[in-house]
Amino acid sequence: MPLNQSLKGKEYDEVEFTVERDLVSQFARAIGEDNPIFLDPEAAKTAGFPEQVAPPTFPTTMQIRTSGAAVVDPDLGLDYTRVVHGEQQFEIHRPLVVGDVLKAIPRIADIYARGPNEFLVIEAEIRDAKGEVVCVSRSTLLSRGTAEM
Amino acid sequence: MTAKVGYDGVNVGDEVFSVPKVVKREDVKAYADASGDQNPLHQDDAYARSVGFPGIIAHGMFSMAHLTKAVTDWAGDPAALKDIRVQFRAVVFMDETLVAKGVVAAKDESTKTVTLEVSAELERDGKTERAIKNSTAVVQLA
């Protein structure tokens, strides 16, 4: 069944997220990071950062909640067993560091069909405690075979 | 911190990195735990077979993380990465070797940034598969 096109532009509840040291270290080790600025606060400070730095793709750890809100929205009609991750973008305004308190309002930026597949674009503008945008995440989920032919 | 790589030292067409990584089951499990993406497609072979794959596949974001690390290792400064956008175009199975590549596609004198055409490739049955293609990274150089 096709996705509900009328949800284009829909916003979901704001997600709040603190960049925790343990998760940054765990994430950095999981992706094989060996640059000490991602693992050691002192090394990060020596390199001129205020704290241990989160790897550039770390905002994906927020995505389970930002994209998650749309994915489970019963009005959207997404069958998660048909979903694959099609595209991902991070527009990075500054590196995230441990202690950052972040907020994002997930939004369905687009829904479109191409051939037999549909594409769901979920955008989250991630802001820090000062309200400044630190990263914009755009995630495109591909729903296999659900387009109206 | 600034990038190690100077803007003037790179030219359009240069391949600036080519970094292999063998995709191991334990690394994909560690990625699932760290990222919170516990989709069984990345952990449970029986489930993966039930949806038509010969075994579990790596997260697209796992490949993107390896590619992104290759970009920031090359630049020498994680803060140099301004934008990265990727398309996931082929699945990656366990024990395959993913090669992250970056080629200079454009230079912008006014901002001292370069746009890299980035990809993640692997060899399967004598053919090159591109797990990530049609993708770019914008990097601020010194």
HADDOCK unambig.tbl for C-alpha pairs under 7 A between the chains (distance, minus, plus):
assign (segid A and resid 23 and name CA) (segid B and resid 34 and name CA) 6.74 0.50 0.50
assign (segid A and resid 26 and name CA) (segid B and resid 34 and name CA) 5.90 0.50 0.50
assign (segid A and resid 27 and name CA) (segid B and resid 34 and name CA) 4.97 0.50 0.50
assign (segid A and resid 27 and name CA) (segid B and resid 35 and name CA) 6.85 0.50 0.50
assign (segid A and resid 30 and name CA) (segid B and resid 27 and name CA) 6.26 0.50 0.50
assign (segid A and resid 30 and name CA) (segid B and resid 30 and name CA) 5.27 0.50 0.50
assign (segid A and resid 30 and name CA) (segid B and resid 31 and name CA) 5.21 0.50 0.50
assign (segid A and resid 30 and name CA) (segid B and resid 34 and name CA) 6.77 0.50 0.50
assign (segid A and resid 31 and name CA) (segid B and resid 31 and name CA) 6.81 0.50 0.50
assign (segid A and resid 31 and name CA) (segid B and resid 65 and name CA) 6.32 0.50 0.50
assign (segid A and resid 31 and name CA) (segid B and resid 66 and name CA) 6.61 0.50 0.50
assign (segid A and resid 47 and name CA) (segid B and resid 1 and name CA) 5.79 0.50 0.50
assign (segid A and resid 48 and name CA) (segid B and resid 1 and name CA) 5.97 0.50 0.50
assign (segid A and resid 57 and name CA) (segid B and resid 65 and name CA) 6.15 0.50 0.50
assign (segid A and resid 60 and name CA) (segid B and resid 35 and name CA) 6.53 0.50 0.50
assign (segid A and resid 61 and name CA) (segid B and resid 35 and name CA) 4.75 0.50 0.50
assign (segid A and resid 61 and name CA) (segid B and resid 36 and name CA) 6.24 0.50 0.50
assign (segid A and resid 64 and name CA) (segid B and resid 36 and name CA) 6.66 0.50 0.50
assign (segid A and resid 64 and name CA) (segid B and resid 37 and name CA) 6.79 0.50 0.50
assign (segid A and resid 85 and name CA) (segid B and resid 60 and name CA) 6.61 0.50 0.50
assign (segid A and resid 85 and name CA) (segid B and resid 88 and name CA) 6.94 0.50 0.50
assign (segid A and resid 86 and name CA) (segid B and resid 87 and name CA) 5.92 0.50 0.50
assign (segid A and resid 86 and name CA) (segid B and resid 88 and name CA) 5.28 0.50 0.50
assign (segid A and resid 87 and name CA) (segid B and resid 86 and name CA) 5.57 0.50 0.50
assign (segid A and resid 87 and name CA) (segid B and resid 87 and name CA) 4.34 0.50 0.50
assign (segid A and resid 87 and name CA) (segid B and resid 88 and name CA) 5.79 0.50 0.50
assign (segid A and resid 88 and name CA) (segid B and resid 85 and name CA) 5.62 0.50 0.50
assign (segid A and resid 88 and name CA) (segid B and resid 86 and name CA) 5.42 0.50 0.50
assign (segid A and resid 88 and name CA) (segid B and resid 87 and name CA) 6.65 0.50 0.50
assign (segid A and resid 89 and name CA) (segid B and resid 84 and name CA) 5.56 0.50 0.50
assign (segid A and resid 89 and name CA) (segid B and resid 85 and name CA) 3.98 0.50 0.50
assign (segid A and resid 89 and name CA) (segid B and resid 86 and name CA) 6.32 0.50 0.50
assign (segid A and resid 90 and name CA) (segid B and resid 83 and name CA) 5.72 0.50 0.50
assign (segid A and resid 90 and name CA) (segid B and resid 84 and name CA) 5.48 0.50 0.50
assign (segid A and resid 90 and name CA) (segid B and resid 85 and name CA) 6.41 0.50 0.50
assign (segid A and resid 91 and name CA) (segid B and resid 82 and name CA) 6.20 0.50 0.50
assign (segid A and resid 91 and name CA) (segid B and resid 83 and name CA) 4.43 0.50 0.50
assign (segid A and resid 91 and name CA) (segid B and resid 84 and name CA) 6.57 0.50 0.50
assign (segid A and resid 92 and name CA) (segid B and resid 82 and name CA) 4.93 0.50 0.50
assign (segid A and resid 92 and name CA) (segid B and resid 83 and name CA) 5.59 0.50 0.50
assign (segid A and resid 93 and name CA) (segid B and resid 82 and name CA) 6.65 0.50 0.50
assign (segid A and resid 94 and name CA) (segid B and resid 79 and name CA) 6.81 0.50 0.50
assign (segid A and resid 95 and name CA) (segid B and resid 79 and name CA) 5.85 0.50 0.50
